[in-house]
């Protein structure tokens, strides 16, 4: 007989294996979207945990987890994603346990409830055997299977692709993990599994604080606990009100803390506090609070469809929506408001009629609220479904078990149950296939953002402006990286039509023009960005790089100096300034900037390469060769370093070694005539036949 702990270990292990099979192909995908914020701030990870916490003080638990991740795996995308996967598997495991306990309470398992009552009377613990096993002495096997099925569906849902592989969403994953762990601790203390009860409640409180310190949307947990008291433990409204009042005191204290903690990520650079953040988000959305409520009522049903019917076409990373401006503007808007009201009323009524269904519906709605109302510039983002999904799946588990048991009472029970099992298996197979497909999409950012943009309405004037602008700009950035510069320019120009005068759009447009060789247009775009915000460091850097390419080093120095003053910890800005110093023959200054860049980013291949250039110009070929070699070690595809190292080796009489480096450089950049000429000379010098 397998022991109870072994069963739990096997269940978690099975979840891990399934998640790994579904997601392993995307582990080495590049970091993009908000995740690049981690790579851009490598200096903070180098300097220690306090600097990392300072990147995002409102979410200290998540930032600390990023730092611990860095200590083990560096800034490797795979490292971040493996930990994300472990946390998702852990959350799915917790969802199974929560569902198991709620099903056993709801279905009045006599053995289980009797042991709860006895334990409460005697201050003993409910036995783990009763809680986590099935068969004689525990609850029915179908309850346990239903709980496992619920956790498994959560695990394989395609929404998890946008959490496991989107490194930045560690925040949402950690919040959901600690949220579910806190709720489970509360349940275990409430039913007597954890004794003394105060220890269980204290543990739940600590886990709740960790959830909120990961992402603020976890602040709904006290409300969920009050709903659980009403639904499963049948407290009176008066008692529930008292409990809610006590919990509200703690929430006020938490809100007071968040009212001044800085949130520097995103558009807010200097102002502090969550209220400032929310005001900024409302400005970005361009719609009023009543309009947000109206549109979010429509999104409620989009999220229900996404969670319960996750076909690949519906599961999009971000999906800019058409904005409804008035309650009477369309039948869909009117119906969605009425439908949301009916859903809320149904949830309240079902708290007494079918507790798990009512609780699940209200859990879903309550956990949609924070981001729906406080982050209004995006109406619909798939990963927001993570925590609300738990509520819908709890309701679905109750419904599934009721159907299973009802079918079992019919004359053709075996056949009907077999048909139901086959249907579930097909549904799970379809869901897993959707997840498999989405991993492929995420691994190709250009394909992902092309899909997002292609699904948007052609008339951008009727869609949410911030989400539409972000989608177009992000697609443009990835098109530029693929060398499709004109298409990138078109995307950014369309983004300007949606949101005229936006600084980040002008910067992206300037980069695309510069890559296409349209220097005048690029300079104008950077100028527009600086007119919108004089302290836009990326606009200064873009302008500096553009001027440097044109040989206007004095003007370039002015802009790069301003960028360095605005962002003194950016190693790329230091490297760019060193490039200017190199062109002007200021080798000592260049060396200072490059050593600072390497202090901020120890594995920075470009800085090592330019240090090699400095030493080469200073007549120190041995030192230059050391730095070129380091650059190659850090980035084996650095063809410039291979070419320059080959030149040094050829000059020192090591022609055969030089040939190898020139060959590798030519393989990386076959169109460069200088490398081909260097290879020809080295072959002649080594007495080797020409290639």
matplotlib code that plots the C-alpha trace (Angstrom):
import matplotlib.pyplot as plt

x = [0.0, 1.4, 1.7, -0.1, 3.1, 4.3, 1.0, 1.4, 5.1, 4.1, 1.3, 3.6, 6.3, 3.7, 2.6, 6.3, 6.9, 3.7, 4.6, 8.2, 7.0, 4.7, 7.1, 10.6, 10.8, 10.3, 12.8, 15.6, 13.4, 14.7, 13.6, 11.2, 8.5, 8.8, 11.2, 14.0, 13.8, 15.8, 18.6, 18.7, 19.3, 22.0, 24.0, 21.5, 22.0, 25.7, 25.6, 23.3, 19.8, 19.1, 19.7, 17.4, 14.7, 15.1, 14.1, 10.5, 10.0, 6.2, 6.9, 9.9, 9.1, 9.1, 12.3, 14.1, 13.1, 14.7, 17.9, 18.0, 17.4, 20.3, 22.6, 22.0, 21.6, 22.7, 20.3, 19.8, 16.2, 16.1, 16.8, 14.0, 11.6, 12.5, 11.7, 8.4, 7.5, 8.2, 5.9, 3.1, 3.4, 3.3, 0.2, -1.6, -0.8, -2.2, -5.3, -5.9, -5.6, -7.9, -10.5, -10.2, -10.9, -13.8, -15.4, -15.2, -16.8, -19.5, -20.4, -20.7, -18.3, -19.5, -16.2, -14.3, -16.8, -17.1, -13.3, -13.4, -16.0, -14.1, -10.8, -12.3, -13.8, -10.6, -8.0, -6.5, -5.6, -7.6, -5.5, -3.7, -5.0, -8.6, -7.7, -5.6, -6.6, -9.6, -11.4, -12.5, -11.8, -11.6, -13.7, -14.8, -12.3, -14.2, -13.7, -9.9, -9.9, -12.0, -9.6, -6.6, -8.3, -9.0, -5.3, -4.3, -6.5, -5.0, -1.5, -1.9, -4.0, -2.4, -2.6, 0.3, 2.6, 2.4, 3.4, 6.1, 7.9, 7.2, 9.9, 8.6, 5.3, 7.1, 5.3, 1.8, 2.9, 4.4, 1.3, -0.9, 1.3, 1.4, -2.3, -3.4, -0.9, -2.4, -6.0, -5.0, -3.4, -6.6, -8.8, -6.5, -6.6, -10.4, -11.1, -8.7, -6.0, -3.5, -3.3, -3.2, -5.6, -3.8, -0.6, -2.4, -4.0, -0.6, 0.9, -1.9, -1.2, 2.5, 1.8, -0.8, 1.8, 4.2, 1.5, 0.8, 4.6, 4.7, 1.8, -0.8, -3.8, -3.4, -5.0, -8.4, -7.7, -9.4, -12.6, -12.3, -11.9, -15.1, -16.9, -15.6, -16.9, -20.3, -20.3, -18.6, -18.8, -22.3, -21.4, -24.1, -24.0, -23.4, -20.4, -19.1, -19.3, -17.3, -14.6, -14.6, -14.1, -11.1, -9.5, -10.2, -8.0, -5.1, -5.9, -5.9, -2.4, -1.3, -2.7, -1.0, 2.3, 1.6, 0.6, 4.2, 6.3, 7.8, 6.8, 9.4, 8.8, 6.9, 6.0, 6.4, 10.0, 10.0, 6.6, 5.9, 2.9, 0.3, -2.2, 0.2, 0.6, -3.2, -3.6, -1.0, -2.7, -6.0, -4.3, -2.7, -6.1, -7.9, -11.2, -13.3, -14.1, -17.7, -16.4, -13.9, -16.6, -18.8, -16.0, -14.8, -18.3, -17.8, -14.3, -15.8, -17.3, -14.2, -12.2, -14.8, -14.5, -10.7, -10.6, -13.2, -12.7, -9.0, -8.7, -5.5, -7.2, -8.8, -5.6, -3.7, -0.9, -2.6, -5.8, -6.6, -10.3, -13.0, -14.0, -17.7, -18.3, -21.9, -24.2, -26.7, -24.1, -24.5, -26.6, -23.4, -22.5, -25.9, -26.1, -22.7, -23.6, -26.8, -25.0, -22.4, -25.1, -26.9, -23.6, -22.9, -26.5, -26.2, -22.9, -24.5, -27.6, -25.5, -23.4, -26.3, -27.7, -24.4, -21.6, -18.7, -20.3, -21.3, -18.0, -16.1, -18.1, -17.5, -13.8, -13.5, -15.2, -13.4, -10.0, -10.7, -11.4, -7.9, -6.3, -9.5, -10.1, -6.6, -4.7, -7.3, -5.0, -5.2, -8.7, -7.7, -4.4, -4.5, -2.2, -4.7, -6.8, -4.3, -5.9, -9.5, -9.2, -8.9, -12.5, -14.0, -12.2, -13.5, -17.0, -16.4, -15.1, -18.3, -20.4, -18.3, -18.6, -22.4, -22.7, -20.5, -22.6, -25.9, -25.0, -24.0, -27.6, -28.9, -29.6, -26.7, -24.3, -21.2, -21.7, -22.5, -19.6, -17.3, -18.6, -18.0, -14.4, -13.7, -15.1, -12.8, -9.8, -10.5, -10.9, -7.6, -5.9, -7.2, -6.1, -2.6, -2.4, -3.3, -0.6, 1.9, 1.0, 1.3, 4.8, 5.9, 4.3, 6.0, 9.4, 9.0, 8.2, 7.7, 5.0, 3.4, 3.1, 2.1, -0.8, -1.8, -1.8, -3.6, -6.4, -7.0, -9.8, -8.7, -10.2, -7.8, -9.8, -12.4, -9.9, -8.2, -5.3, -2.5, -2.8, -3.1, -0.1, 2.0, 1.1, 2.1, 5.3, 6.4, 5.7, 7.8, 10.7, 10.8, 10.4, 13.4, 15.5, 14.7, 15.9, 12.4, 12.9, 10.2, 7.6, 8.8, 8.5, 4.9, 4.0, 5.4, 3.6, 0.4, 1.1, 1.4, -2.0, -3.4, -1.6, 0.0, 3.1, 4.0, 7.7, 8.4, 6.8, 9.0, 12.1, 11.2, 10.4, 13.8, 15.6, 13.8, 14.6, 18.2, 18.4, 16.9, 19.5, 17.0, 19.2, 17.1, 13.9, 15.6, 17.0, 13.5, 11.9, 14.4, 13.9, 10.1, 10.8, 13.0, 10.4, 7.9, 10.3, 13.7, 15.1, 14.3, 17.7, 16.9, 16.1, 19.5, 21.3, 19.5, 20.4, 24.0, 24.4, 22.9, 25.3, 28.3, 27.6, 27.7, 31.0, 29.4, 31.2, 31.1, 27.3, 27.0, 29.0, 26.5, 23.6, 25.4, 26.6, 23.0, 21.9, 24.7, 23.6, 20.0, 20.9, 24.4, 24.1, 23.6, 26.7, 25.7, 25.8, 29.3, 30.3, 28.9, 30.8, 34.0, 33.3, 33.2, 36.4, 38.1, 37.2, 38.5, 41.7, 40.9, 42.1, 42.4, 38.9, 37.6, 39.3, 37.7, 34.2, 34.8, 36.0, 33.0, 30.8, 32.3, 31.9, 28.2, 27.9, 30.8, 29.9, 29.6, 31.3, 31.1, 33.0, 35.8, 36.0, 36.4, 39.0, 40.9, 40.6, 42.0, 45.0, 45.6, 45.7, 48.0, 50.5, 49.8, 48.9, 49.2, 46.7, 44.5, 44.5, 43.4, 40.4, 39.4, 39.6, 37.4, 34.8, 34.8, 34.3, 31.4, 29.9, 31.2, 29.3, 31.3, 32.8, 34.5, 36.5, 37.5, 38.6, 40.6, 42.2, 43.1, 44.9, 46.9, 47.9, 48.9, 51.1, 52.8, 53.6, 50.9, 49.3, 47.7, 45.9, 44.8, 43.4, 41.1, 39.7, 39.2, 37.4, 35.0, 34.5, 33.7, 31.2, 29.4, 29.6, 30.1, 29.4, 32.3, 35.1, 37.7, 37.5, 37.8, 40.9, 42.4, 41.8, 43.5, 46.6, 46.8, 46.6, 49.4, 51.4, 50.9, 51.7, 48.2, 46.2, 43.7, 40.0]
y = [0.0, 3.4, 5.8, 9.1, 11.2, 9.1, 9.7, 13.4, 13.3, 11.1, 13.5, 16.6, 14.7, 13.7, 17.3, 18.4, 15.8, 16.8, 20.5, 19.8, 17.8, 20.5, 23.5, 22.3, 23.4, 27.0, 27.2, 28.7, 31.3, 34.8, 37.2, 39.8, 42.3, 43.2, 40.4, 42.4, 44.6, 42.0, 41.9, 45.7, 45.9, 43.3, 45.9, 45.5, 41.7, 42.2, 44.7, 42.5, 41.9, 45.4, 46.9, 44.2, 45.1, 48.7, 47.9, 47.3, 48.0, 47.3, 43.6, 42.6, 38.9, 38.6, 40.6, 38.6, 35.4, 36.9, 37.6, 34.1, 32.8, 34.9, 33.5, 30.0, 30.4, 33.9, 35.8, 32.6, 32.6, 28.8, 29.4, 31.8, 29.6, 26.4, 28.1, 29.5, 25.9, 24.5, 27.2, 26.5, 22.8, 23.6, 25.8, 23.1, 20.7, 23.2, 23.6, 19.8, 19.8, 22.8, 21.1, 17.9, 19.5, 21.6, 18.6, 16.5, 19.3, 20.0, 16.3, 15.7, 12.8, 11.4, 9.9, 13.0, 15.4, 13.2, 13.4, 17.1, 17.5, 15.1, 16.9, 20.3, 19.0, 17.3, 19.8, 16.8, 17.0, 15.5, 12.5, 12.9, 9.5, 10.8, 14.0, 12.7, 9.0, 7.2, 4.0, 2.7, 5.2, 8.1, 9.8, 8.1, 7.5, 9.7, 12.8, 12.3, 11.7, 14.8, 16.9, 15.5, 16.2, 19.8, 20.4, 18.7, 20.9, 23.9, 22.6, 21.9, 25.0, 27.0, 30.2, 28.7, 29.1, 32.9, 32.4, 29.7, 31.2, 34.9, 35.3, 38.6, 36.9, 35.3, 38.0, 36.6, 33.0, 33.6, 35.6, 32.7, 30.1, 31.9, 32.8, 29.2, 28.1, 30.7, 29.6, 25.9, 26.8, 28.6, 25.6, 23.1, 25.2, 25.7, 22.0, 21.0, 19.4, 22.0, 22.3, 24.6, 26.6, 29.9, 28.4, 27.6, 31.0, 32.6, 30.6, 31.6, 35.3, 35.0, 33.3, 36.0, 38.7, 36.9, 36.8, 40.5, 41.2, 39.3, 41.1, 43.3, 41.5, 38.9, 41.4, 39.8, 36.7, 38.1, 38.5, 34.9, 33.6, 35.4, 33.8, 30.4, 30.9, 31.6, 28.8, 25.9, 26.6, 28.3, 31.2, 33.9, 37.1, 38.9, 36.7, 37.1, 40.9, 40.8, 38.6, 40.9, 44.0, 42.4, 41.5, 44.9, 46.5, 44.5, 45.5, 49.2, 48.8, 47.1, 49.8, 52.4, 50.7, 50.5, 54.1, 55.2, 52.3, 53.2, 51.4, 52.6, 50.0, 51.2, 54.8, 56.0, 56.9, 59.2, 59.4, 56.9, 54.8, 52.6, 55.5, 57.4, 54.2, 53.8, 57.4, 56.9, 53.7, 55.6, 58.3, 55.7, 53.9, 57.0, 55.8, 56.7, 54.5, 53.9, 52.9, 50.5, 48.9, 48.5, 46.9, 44.7, 43.2, 42.1, 40.7, 38.6, 36.3, 36.4, 35.1, 32.4, 31.2, 31.4, 29.2, 26.6, 26.4, 27.1, 26.7, 28.1, 30.9, 32.2, 31.9, 35.0, 36.7, 40.0, 40.9, 44.6, 45.0, 47.3, 49.9, 50.3, 54.0, 53.7, 51.2, 51.7, 51.6, 47.9, 45.0, 43.1, 45.7, 45.8, 42.0, 41.7, 44.1, 42.2, 38.9, 40.0, 41.1, 37.7, 35.9, 37.8, 37.2, 33.5, 33.2, 34.7, 32.4, 29.3, 29.9, 28.2, 26.0, 24.6, 26.0, 25.1, 26.4, 29.7, 30.1, 29.3, 31.9, 34.6, 33.6, 34.0, 37.4, 38.8, 37.9, 39.5, 42.8, 44.1, 44.2, 44.9, 48.1, 49.1, 48.3, 49.5, 50.3, 46.6, 45.1, 41.6, 39.7, 36.0, 35.6, 37.5, 34.4, 32.5, 33.2, 33.6, 30.2, 28.5, 29.6, 28.4, 25.1, 24.6, 25.2, 22.9, 20.2, 20.3, 20.1, 17.2, 15.2, 15.8, 14.7, 11.6, 10.5, 11.3, 9.2, 6.4, 6.1, 5.6, 2.3, 2.6, 3.9, 2.1, 3.2, 6.8, 7.0, 5.6, 8.2, 10.9, 9.7, 9.6, 13.1, 14.3, 12.6, 14.2, 17.6, 17.2, 16.1, 19.2, 21.4, 19.9, 20.2, 23.9, 24.4, 22.6, 24.9, 28.0, 27.0, 27.1, 30.5, 31.9, 30.6, 32.8, 36.3, 37.6, 35.0, 35.7, 39.4, 39.0, 36.8, 39.4, 42.3, 40.3, 39.6, 43.3, 45.2, 47.2, 50.4, 51.3, 54.3, 52.0, 49.9, 50.4, 52.7, 51.6, 47.9, 48.5, 50.8, 48.4, 45.5, 47.5, 48.8, 45.3, 43.8, 46.6, 46.0, 42.3, 43.0, 45.3, 42.6, 40.4, 43.1, 43.9, 47.6, 49.0, 46.8, 47.9, 51.5, 51.0, 49.4, 52.3, 54.8, 53.0, 53.1, 56.9, 57.1, 55.2, 57.3, 60.4, 61.9, 58.8, 59.0, 55.3, 55.0, 57.8, 56.1, 52.7, 54.6, 56.3, 53.0, 51.5, 54.5, 54.3, 50.6, 51.3, 54.0, 56.8, 59.1, 62.3, 60.6, 58.9, 62.1, 63.7, 60.8, 61.0, 64.7, 64.2, 61.8, 64.3, 67.0, 64.8, 64.0, 65.8, 63.2, 60.2, 58.3, 55.9, 58.8, 60.4, 57.1, 56.5, 60.0, 59.5, 56.3, 57.9, 60.9, 58.6, 56.6, 59.9, 60.9, 63.7, 62.6, 65.9, 66.0, 62.3, 62.8, 65.4, 63.0, 60.0, 62.1, 63.0, 59.4, 58.3, 61.0, 59.8, 56.1, 55.8, 52.0, 51.2, 49.3, 49.8, 53.6, 53.3, 51.1, 53.6, 56.5, 54.4, 53.9, 57.7, 58.0, 55.4, 57.4, 60.6, 58.9, 59.3, 55.8, 56.4, 57.7, 54.8, 52.4, 53.9, 53.6, 50.1, 48.9, 50.5, 48.7, 45.4, 46.2, 46.6, 43.6, 41.2, 39.0, 42.0, 40.8, 44.2, 45.9, 43.2, 43.6, 47.4, 47.0, 44.8, 47.6, 50.1, 47.9, 47.3, 51.0, 51.5, 49.0, 46.2, 43.2, 40.6, 42.5, 43.1, 39.4, 38.5, 40.8, 39.6, 36.0, 36.9, 38.5, 35.3, 33.2, 35.4, 35.5, 32.8, 34.5, 37.8, 37.9, 41.2, 39.9, 36.8, 38.9, 41.3, 38.4, 36.8, 40.0, 40.1, 36.4, 36.9, 39.9, 37.8, 35.0, 32.6, 32.4, 29.0, 30.1, 33.3, 31.2, 29.4, 32.6, 34.2, 31.1, 31.3, 35.0, 34.5, 31.8, 34.2, 37.1, 35.7, 39.0, 40.9, 41.5, 42.6, 39.2, 37.4, 39.5, 38.8, 35.1, 35.1, 36.9, 34.5, 31.4, 32.7, 33.5, 30.0, 28.4, 26.9, 26.6, 29.3, 28.7]
z = [0.0, -1.0, 1.9, 2.0, 1.7, -1.2, -3.0, -2.7, -3.8, -6.8, -7.7, -7.6, -9.6, -12.2, -12.5, -13.0, -15.7, -17.6, -17.4, -18.6, -21.6, -22.7, -22.2, -22.6, -26.3, -25.2, -22.4, -24.5, -26.3, -26.0, -23.3, -24.7, -23.7, -20.0, -19.4, -21.0, -17.9, -16.1, -18.6, -18.9, -15.2, -14.8, -12.8, -9.9, -9.8, -9.7, -6.8, -4.6, -3.4, -2.1, -5.6, -7.1, -4.6, -5.5, -9.1, -8.0, -4.3, -4.5, -5.2, -2.9, -2.8, -6.5, -6.9, -4.3, -6.1, -9.3, -7.4, -6.0, -9.5, -10.7, -8.0, -9.3, -13.0, -13.9, -16.3, -18.3, -19.7, -19.1, -15.4, -14.9, -16.8, -14.9, -11.6, -13.1, -14.2, -10.7, -9.2, -11.7, -10.9, -7.2, -7.7, -9.6, -6.8, -4.3, -6.5, -6.3, -2.5, -2.1, -4.4, -2.5, 0.9, -0.5, -2.2, 1.0, 3.0, 0.3, -0.3, 3.5, 3.7, 7.0, 8.1, 7.2, 8.9, 12.0, 12.4, 11.9, 14.7, 17.0, 16.4, 17.1, 20.3, 21.5, 19.9, 18.0, 14.3, 11.5, 10.3, 7.0, 6.1, 6.2, 4.4, 1.5, 0.9, -0.6, 0.0, 3.4, 6.2, 3.8, 1.1, -2.1, -4.8, -7.3, -5.0, -5.1, -8.8, -9.4, -7.4, -9.3, -12.6, -11.6, -10.8, -14.0, -16.2, -14.4, -15.1, -18.9, -19.7, -22.5, -20.4, -18.5, -21.5, -21.0, -17.4, -17.5, -20.5, -19.8, -17.1, -15.8, -14.9, -12.0, -10.1, -11.0, -10.5, -7.0, -6.0, -7.1, -5.4, -2.1, -2.4, -2.9, -0.1, 2.3, 1.5, 1.9, 5.3, 6.4, 5.3, 7.1, 10.3, 10.0, 9.7, 12.4, 10.3, 11.6, 15.4, 17.2, 15.0, 15.6, 14.2, 11.0, 10.7, 11.4, 8.6, 6.3, 7.2, 6.5, 3.1, 2.3, 3.0, 0.6, -2.0, -1.8, -1.8, -5.1, -6.8, -5.4, -6.9, -4.1, -1.7, -2.4, -0.2, 3.0, 0.9, -0.4, 3.2, 4.2, 1.2, 2.3, 5.8, 4.4, 1.9, 3.6, 7.4, 7.3, 9.6, 9.9, 8.0, 11.3, 12.1, 8.5, 8.9, 12.1, 10.5, 7.4, 9.7, 11.4, 8.1, 6.7, 9.4, 8.1, 4.5, 5.4, 6.9, 3.7, 1.5, 3.6, 2.9, -0.8, -0.9, -0.7, -2.0, -5.4, -8.5, -11.0, -13.7, -16.8, -17.5, -13.9, -13.2, -10.2, -8.5, -5.7, -4.6, -6.0, -6.3, -8.6, -10.6, -11.0, -12.1, -14.7, -16.0, -16.3, -18.3, -20.6, -21.1, -22.4, -21.1, -18.0, -15.0, -16.1, -19.6, -18.0, -15.9, -19.0, -21.1, -18.3, -18.0, -21.5, -20.7, -17.9, -20.5, -22.7, -19.7, -19.0, -22.6, -22.5, -19.3, -20.2, -24.0, -24.6, -28.4, -29.9, -31.7, -28.5, -26.4, -27.3, -25.2, -25.5, -27.4, -28.0, -27.7, -29.3, -26.8, -25.9, -25.0, -23.8, -22.2, -25.0, -27.8, -28.6, -27.7, -26.7, -24.1, -22.6, -22.5, -20.9, -18.1, -17.5, -17.7, -15.2, -12.8, -13.2, -12.6, -9.4, -8.2, -9.1, -7.2, -4.1, -4.2, -5.0, -1.9, 0.0, -2.8, -4.2, -2.1, -4.4, -7.5, -5.8, -4.2, -7.4, -9.4, -6.8, -6.4, -10.2, -10.2, -7.2, -8.5, -11.9, -10.2, -9.2, -12.6, -14.4, -12.5, -11.5, -14.8, -17.3, -20.2, -21.1, -21.2, -21.9, -21.3, -21.1, -18.1, -15.9, -15.9, -13.7, -10.3, -11.4, -13.2, -9.8, -9.0, -12.2, -11.9, -8.3, -9.6, -12.6, -10.2, -8.2, -11.4, -12.8, -9.6, -9.5, -13.1, -12.5, -9.5, -11.1, -14.2, -11.8, -10.7, -14.2, -15.9, -18.4, -15.8, -17.1, -20.7, -19.8, -17.4, -20.1, -22.5, -20.0, -19.3, -23.1, -23.4, -20.6, -22.2, -25.5, -23.8, -22.0, -25.2, -27.0, -24.2, -24.1, -27.9, -27.6, -25.0, -27.3, -30.2, -28.0, -26.9, -30.6, -31.0, -27.9, -29.1, -32.2, -31.0, -34.5, -35.1, -31.8, -32.3, -36.0, -34.7, -32.2, -34.7, -37.4, -35.0, -34.2, -35.8, -38.9, -37.6, -34.7, -33.7, -32.0, -30.1, -26.7, -27.6, -25.3, -26.0, -29.7, -29.7, -27.7, -30.0, -33.1, -31.6, -30.3, -33.7, -35.3, -33.0, -33.9, -37.6, -37.3, -35.6, -38.6, -41.0, -42.3, -41.6, -43.9, -42.4, -38.9, -39.9, -41.1, -37.8, -35.8, -38.0, -37.4, -33.7, -33.9, -35.6, -32.6, -29.9, -31.4, -29.8, -27.8, -26.8, -26.9, -30.4, -31.7, -30.3, -31.9, -35.2, -35.0, -34.5, -37.5, -39.7, -38.6, -39.4, -42.8, -43.5, -43.5, -41.3, -41.7, -40.8, -37.8, -36.5, -36.8, -34.9, -32.1, -31.9, -31.5, -28.7, -26.9, -27.5, -25.7, -22.9, -22.6, -20.2, -22.4, -22.2, -25.0, -27.4, -26.5, -27.1, -30.4, -31.5, -30.3, -32.3, -35.4, -35.2, -34.5, -37.7, -39.6, -38.0, -35.9, -32.8, -30.9, -31.2, -30.4, -27.2, -26.0, -26.3, -24.9, -21.9, -21.2, -21.5, -19.0, -16.6, -16.7, -16.5, -14.9, -14.4, -18.0, -19.4, -23.0, -22.6, -21.2, -24.1, -26.6, -25.0, -25.2, -28.9, -29.3, -27.3, -29.5, -32.6, -31.1, -29.9, -26.1, -25.2, -21.5, -21.2, -23.3, -20.9, -17.9, -19.5, -20.6, -17.2, -15.6, -18.2, -17.2, -13.6, -14.2, -16.6, -16.1, -19.2, -21.6, -24.8, -26.5, -23.7, -23.8, -27.6, -27.3, -24.6, -27.1, -29.6, -27.0, -26.2, -29.9, -30.6, -27.6, -29.1, -26.6, -28.8, -26.0, -23.8, -26.9, -27.7, -24.1, -24.4, -27.9, -26.6, -23.6, -26.0, -28.1, -25.0, -23.9, -27.4, -29.8, -32.6, -32.2, -35.7, -35.2, -32.2, -34.2, -37.1, -35.0, -33.0, -36.4, -37.4, -34.2, -34.6, -38.2, -37.3, -34.6, -37.1, -35.9, -39.4, -39.0, -35.8, -37.6, -40.5, -38.1, -36.7, -40.1, -41.3, -38.3, -38.7, -42.4, -41.5, -39.2, -41.7, -45.2, -47.0, -45.4, -48.0, -45.4, -43.6, -47.0, -47.8, -44.3, -44.8, -48.2, -46.8, -43.8, -46.0, -48.2, -45.1, -43.7, -47.0, -47.3, -50.5, -51.2, -50.4]

ax = plt.figure().add_subplot(projection="3d")
ax.plot(x, y, z, "-o")
ax.set_aspect("equal")
plt.show()
